[in-house]
Amino acid sequence: MTKVGIIGATGYTGLELLRCLLYHPKAEVTIATSRQFAGQKVAVLFPFLKGYQDLTLSPLDLETVAKQTEVVFTALPHQVAMEVVSFFIKKGKKVIDLSADFRLKDPGVYETWYGPHKAKELLPLAIYGLPEIYSEKIRGATLVANPGCYPTTAILALAPFLSKGVIELNNIIIDAKSGVSGAGRGAKLATHFCEVNENMEAYKVCNHRHTPEIEQELTQLAGKVVKVTFVPHLIPISRGMFTTVYARLIKTITSETAHRLMTDYYKNKPFIEVLPPENVPKTIFVRGTNICQLGVKVDKKSSTIVIMAAIDNLAKGASTQAIQNMNLMLHFPEEMGLKTLPVFP
């Protein structure tokens, strides 16, 4: 069994890692840290995790974690994660970081959106952890930067069409909607029940931190600079994300051709479900899974392609994608421990 540690185990993404790693036949969580709940048993605090009867949450002692692990998941806030990651890399551990600290390749761009970067020397080492695009690089990685939830949907939606050069690069609109868990587990007014129930609102319009991450990866795929208009929204569901992307076509194609391009691009990608042209993705069909559902339509009258993507923001948007990355890093089967079905309804 591979010994795994989770740093920051009692936030939503940390708890999702604990839940999903229970299904993994070759990984064992040997240590899980929590600043707030150190000294308490996981199964007592979170009865749904009764498979961890003997696991007690630990304070963050880096040396102790290093002695007990081979792989470390860091589920810490941005800027906190980088120094912790640096320590474990120096100790020879494989690290999957769920913060944004190693996603952006240009430290200047990172500093514009997040603040000073204290581990710039690790940026060339970090592999962007979107397995459907970078699986071979991830297999040889020591440090994987797990993607953000919004970028996961946007990149997976656009990749087939950027690779074929069928869309304009300067007229892409990304309209994304996320469940409230994407805002984290900490108490705050914006995610208070009475503020989000029966409400939908846009936030950080054209100014969200995931924008440079999306543009970086789309530019890489297109081989030319890509700029997007990105508008995220908060919707009153606990978990789930639905993204609709609009792009202007530069080649005349039908919905059927667009569907075929997408199907061919994601051939043999076990966690991508490309739906028939007459169907649309639904968040309820991916809840609790590592699946990304994709759908596509072409609006002939405006020469616009409409691409839809649905994921679970805590799963494919964070924790199960991190486990998928771990599988690749350790040369396990990519689907190992991740063949779960959604709960419906």
VMD Tcl script that draws the C-alpha trace (Angstrom):
set ca {
  {0.00 0.00 0.00}
  {1.18 3.50 -0.83}
  {1.29 5.69 2.27}
  {-0.65 8.91 1.71}
  {-0.90 12.10 3.74}
  {-3.52 14.84 3.49}
  {-2.55 18.32 4.65}
  {-5.70 20.29 5.43}
  {-8.02 17.32 5.76}
  {-11.13 18.98 7.20}
  {-11.97 21.45 4.46}
  {-14.37 20.28 1.78}
  {-11.64 19.13 -0.61}
  {-9.72 17.41 2.19}
  {-12.83 15.57 3.33}
  {-13.57 14.55 -0.26}
  {-10.04 13.14 -0.50}
  {-10.64 11.12 2.66}
  {-13.97 9.83 1.35}
  {-12.66 8.82 -2.06}
  {-9.38 7.30 -0.87}
  {-11.41 4.80 1.17}
  {-12.25 3.17 -2.18}
  {-8.63 2.98 -3.32}
  {-7.11 -0.53 -3.19}
  {-3.48 0.63 -3.25}
  {-3.47 3.80 -1.14}
  {-3.70 4.14 2.62}
  {-4.15 7.44 4.44}
  {-1.53 7.25 7.18}
  {-1.79 10.84 8.40}
  {-4.29 13.68 8.00}
  {-3.73 17.13 9.46}
  {-6.09 19.79 10.73}
  {-5.24 22.97 12.59}
  {-8.74 23.32 14.05}
  {-9.51 19.69 14.89}
  {-6.11 18.22 15.79}
  {-6.36 15.41 18.33}
  {-9.88 14.37 17.34}
  {-10.82 11.15 15.60}
  {-11.96 11.45 11.98}
  {-14.79 8.91 12.39}
  {-16.18 10.75 15.43}
  {-16.12 14.20 13.83}
  {-17.40 12.90 10.49}
  {-19.49 9.74 10.98}
  {-19.82 9.24 7.21}
  {-16.08 8.45 7.25}
  {-16.44 5.49 9.62}
  {-13.82 3.61 7.61}
  {-11.21 5.70 9.45}
  {-11.88 4.39 12.96}
  {-8.18 4.47 13.87}
  {-7.24 7.77 12.21}
  {-6.77 10.75 14.51}
  {-6.29 14.20 13.03}
  {-2.80 15.57 13.62}
  {-1.36 19.05 13.94}
  {0.82 20.03 11.00}
  {4.32 18.81 11.81}
  {6.15 18.55 8.51}
  {8.82 16.12 9.68}
  {6.22 13.76 11.11}
  {4.20 13.83 7.89}
  {7.34 13.17 5.83}
  {8.25 10.12 7.91}
  {4.81 8.56 7.45}
  {4.13 9.19 3.76}
  {5.20 8.59 0.19}
  {2.59 10.84 -1.43}
  {1.23 14.08 0.00}
  {-1.94 15.94 -0.97}
  {-1.84 19.59 0.07}
  {-5.34 21.04 0.46}
  {-4.28 24.40 1.85}
  {-5.08 28.02 0.96}
  {-3.14 29.81 -1.75}
  {0.22 31.16 -0.57}
  {0.15 28.89 2.48}
  {0.67 25.79 0.35}
  {3.88 26.80 -1.44}
  {6.24 26.54 1.53}
  {4.71 23.25 2.66}
  {5.02 21.83 -0.86}
  {8.64 22.99 -1.07}
  {9.48 21.07 2.12}
  {8.01 17.80 0.85}
  {9.66 18.08 -2.55}
  {13.02 18.48 -0.82}
  {12.21 15.33 1.17}
  {11.69 13.39 -2.06}
  {7.92 13.02 -1.76}
  {5.43 13.09 -4.61}
  {3.06 16.02 -4.10}
  {-0.34 16.87 -5.54}
  {-1.14 20.47 -4.64}
  {-4.78 21.56 -4.73}
  {-4.06 25.27 -4.31}
  {-3.27 27.69 -7.14}
  {0.34 28.13 -6.06}
  {1.92 26.11 -8.86}
  {-0.65 26.35 -11.66}
  {0.61 29.58 -13.22}
  {3.97 29.28 -14.96}
  {4.76 33.00 -14.91}
  {5.51 34.16 -11.34}
  {4.69 37.72 -12.38}
  {1.17 36.67 -13.37}
  {0.81 34.77 -10.10}
  {1.86 37.81 -8.10}
  {-0.66 40.00 -9.96}
  {-3.56 37.74 -8.97}
  {-2.48 36.12 -5.69}
  {0.56 37.86 -4.18}
  {4.29 37.13 -3.74}
  {5.55 33.68 -4.70}
  {8.07 32.16 -2.28}
  {8.88 28.98 -4.21}
  {9.52 30.19 -7.76}
  {12.24 27.59 -8.22}
  {9.57 24.86 -8.21}
  {7.44 26.37 -10.98}
  {9.37 24.65 -13.82}
  {9.01 21.34 -11.96}
  {5.23 21.56 -11.57}
  {3.06 19.77 -14.14}
  {-0.44 21.09 -14.72}
  {-2.63 18.23 -13.60}
  {-5.32 17.89 -16.24}
  {-4.95 14.19 -17.10}
  {-6.98 14.29 -20.30}
  {-4.41 16.71 -21.76}
  {-1.15 16.02 -19.94}
  {-1.24 12.35 -18.89}
  {2.26 11.51 -20.13}
  {3.86 14.46 -18.36}
  {1.98 13.63 -15.16}
  {3.33 10.07 -15.21}
  {6.83 11.43 -14.80}
  {5.96 14.16 -12.33}
  {7.10 14.79 -8.78}
  {4.87 17.83 -8.30}
  {1.42 18.16 -9.85}
  {-0.56 21.40 -9.74}
  {-4.15 20.23 -9.54}
  {-6.33 22.47 -11.76}
  {-9.03 24.79 -10.53}
  {-12.64 23.73 -10.93}
  {-13.66 26.43 -13.41}
  {-10.56 25.91 -15.58}
  {-11.21 22.16 -15.65}
  {-14.58 22.66 -17.32}
  {-13.48 25.48 -19.62}
  {-10.35 23.72 -20.88}
  {-12.04 20.35 -21.39}
  {-14.86 22.06 -23.29}
  {-12.58 24.02 -25.62}
  {-9.58 21.73 -26.15}
  {-10.95 19.71 -29.11}
  {-11.87 22.83 -31.07}
  {-8.71 24.79 -30.33}
  {-6.64 21.81 -31.42}
  {-8.44 21.73 -34.78}
  {-8.35 25.49 -35.29}
  {-12.08 25.84 -35.94}
  {-12.85 28.74 -33.56}
  {-11.78 32.35 -33.19}
  {-9.30 32.93 -30.36}
  {-10.39 36.41 -29.28}
  {-14.14 36.01 -28.96}
  {-14.61 33.23 -26.38}
  {-17.21 33.66 -23.64}
  {-17.20 31.33 -20.64}
  {-20.36 31.39 -18.51}
  {-19.88 29.16 -15.46}
  {-22.05 28.30 -12.47}
  {-20.81 26.67 -9.28}
  {-22.31 25.13 -6.18}
  {-21.68 26.83 -2.85}
  {-19.06 24.33 -1.67}
  {-16.68 25.94 -4.15}
  {-16.42 28.87 -1.74}
  {-14.94 26.64 0.96}
  {-16.07 25.43 4.37}
  {-15.33 28.56 6.38}
  {-18.30 30.59 7.60}
  {-18.89 33.81 5.66}
  {-21.85 36.05 4.94}
  {-21.80 35.49 1.18}
  {-22.46 31.76 1.63}
  {-24.90 32.01 4.55}
  {-28.03 29.94 3.83}
  {-30.33 32.94 3.63}
  {-27.96 34.68 1.21}
  {-27.66 31.81 -1.29}
  {-30.98 29.97 -1.02}
  {-33.37 30.78 -3.88}
  {-30.76 33.10 -5.34}
  {-28.33 33.17 -8.24}
  {-25.69 35.81 -8.79}
  {-22.57 36.57 -10.77}
  {-19.40 37.42 -8.85}
  {-15.91 38.67 -9.68}
  {-17.20 39.48 -13.15}
  {-14.28 39.54 -15.62}
  {-11.94 39.59 -12.61}
  {-11.81 36.03 -11.29}
  {-8.45 34.51 -10.34}
  {-9.05 31.50 -12.56}
  {-8.97 33.71 -15.68}
  {-5.17 33.66 -16.17}
  {-5.11 29.90 -15.55}
  {-7.72 29.35 -18.25}
  {-5.94 31.65 -20.70}
  {-2.55 30.07 -20.01}
  {-3.77 26.57 -20.82}
  {-5.91 27.55 -23.81}
  {-2.96 29.47 -25.25}
  {-0.82 26.37 -24.83}
  {-3.38 24.27 -26.69}
  {-3.93 26.76 -29.50}
  {-0.28 27.67 -29.99}
  {-1.42 31.31 -30.12}
  {-2.55 33.82 -27.52}
  {-6.12 33.19 -26.34}
  {-8.15 35.74 -24.37}
  {-11.51 34.96 -22.79}
  {-14.42 36.72 -21.14}
  {-15.08 34.69 -18.00}
  {-18.10 35.23 -15.76}
  {-18.63 32.87 -12.79}
  {-21.90 32.54 -10.90}
  {-22.94 31.12 -7.54}
  {-26.02 28.89 -7.58}
  {-27.95 27.37 -4.65}
  {-26.70 23.79 -4.82}
  {-24.12 22.23 -2.52}
  {-21.90 20.70 -5.18}
  {-21.80 20.77 -8.94}
  {-20.61 23.01 -11.75}
  {-22.11 23.78 -15.14}
  {-20.17 25.76 -17.73}
  {-21.42 27.01 -21.08}
  {-18.83 28.24 -23.56}
  {-19.64 30.33 -26.63}
  {-17.13 30.74 -29.48}
  {-17.34 32.07 -33.03}
  {-16.61 29.51 -35.75}
  {-14.08 30.25 -38.47}
  {-14.95 27.05 -40.33}
  {-18.47 25.94 -41.18}
  {-19.31 22.77 -39.27}
  {-22.52 21.10 -38.13}
  {-23.47 19.94 -34.65}
  {-22.78 16.39 -35.80}
  {-19.27 17.31 -36.99}
  {-18.57 19.15 -33.74}
  {-19.74 16.12 -31.80}
  {-17.45 13.86 -33.82}
  {-14.46 16.15 -33.24}
  {-15.08 16.03 -29.51}
  {-15.65 12.27 -29.46}
  {-12.45 11.62 -31.40}
  {-10.43 13.95 -29.19}
  {-11.50 12.20 -26.00}
  {-11.33 8.65 -27.31}
  {-10.08 6.32 -24.58}
  {-10.43 9.00 -21.90}
  {-12.35 7.10 -19.21}
  {-13.74 10.08 -17.31}
  {-15.07 12.07 -20.26}
  {-18.65 11.45 -21.36}
  {-19.43 13.12 -24.68}
  {-23.20 13.17 -24.97}
  {-25.16 12.81 -28.23}
  {-26.03 16.14 -29.91}
  {-29.65 15.94 -28.75}
  {-28.63 15.65 -25.07}
  {-27.18 18.15 -22.59}
  {-24.99 17.56 -19.52}
  {-26.53 17.63 -16.05}
  {-24.79 18.21 -12.73}
  {-26.92 15.56 -11.06}
  {-25.45 12.90 -13.36}
  {-21.87 13.60 -12.25}
  {-22.40 14.28 -8.54}
  {-19.74 12.58 -6.43}
  {-17.86 11.24 -9.46}
  {-14.73 12.03 -11.46}
  {-16.78 12.33 -14.65}
  {-16.97 15.38 -16.90}
  {-20.04 15.36 -19.13}
  {-19.70 17.33 -22.36}
  {-22.25 18.42 -24.92}
  {-22.00 20.57 -28.04}
  {-24.34 22.39 -30.43}
  {-23.73 24.64 -33.42}
  {-25.96 27.68 -33.95}
  {-25.84 27.99 -37.74}
  {-27.50 31.40 -37.97}
  {-24.79 33.09 -35.90}
  {-21.87 30.75 -36.70}
  {-21.49 30.11 -32.98}
  {-20.49 26.88 -31.29}
  {-22.01 26.27 -27.86}
  {-20.12 23.81 -25.65}
  {-21.44 22.61 -22.30}
  {-19.60 20.90 -19.45}
  {-20.80 19.51 -16.13}
  {-18.62 18.28 -13.26}
  {-18.77 17.93 -9.51}
  {-16.66 20.89 -8.36}
  {-15.36 18.96 -5.33}
  {-14.61 15.82 -7.32}
  {-13.40 16.25 -10.92}
  {-12.98 19.91 -10.00}
  {-10.67 19.05 -7.10}
  {-10.24 15.85 -5.11}
  {-11.00 12.94 -7.43}
  {-8.97 14.63 -10.16}
  {-6.14 14.80 -7.61}
  {-6.47 11.04 -7.06}
  {-6.51 10.50 -10.84}
  {-3.23 12.42 -10.93}
  {-1.82 10.29 -8.12}
  {-2.72 7.16 -10.07}
  {-0.78 8.42 -13.07}
  {2.20 9.52 -10.98}
  {2.42 6.07 -9.39}
  {1.74 4.23 -12.68}
  {-1.48 2.74 -11.33}
  {-4.46 2.23 -13.67}
  {-5.96 5.67 -14.19}
  {-9.43 4.62 -13.02}
  {-8.27 2.87 -9.84}
  {-10.46 3.79 -6.88}
  {-12.56 6.17 -8.96}
  {-15.24 3.97 -10.51}
  {-18.06 5.44 -8.44}
  {-21.59 6.11 -9.66}
  {-23.52 9.33 -9.00}
  {-26.34 9.42 -6.47}
  {-29.63 10.03 -8.27}
  {-31.88 11.87 -7.74}
}
mol new
graphics top color blue
foreach p $ca { graphics top sphere $p radius 0.5 }
foreach p [lrange $ca 0 end-1] q [lrange $ca 1 end] { graphics top cylinder $p $q radius 0.2 }
display resetview
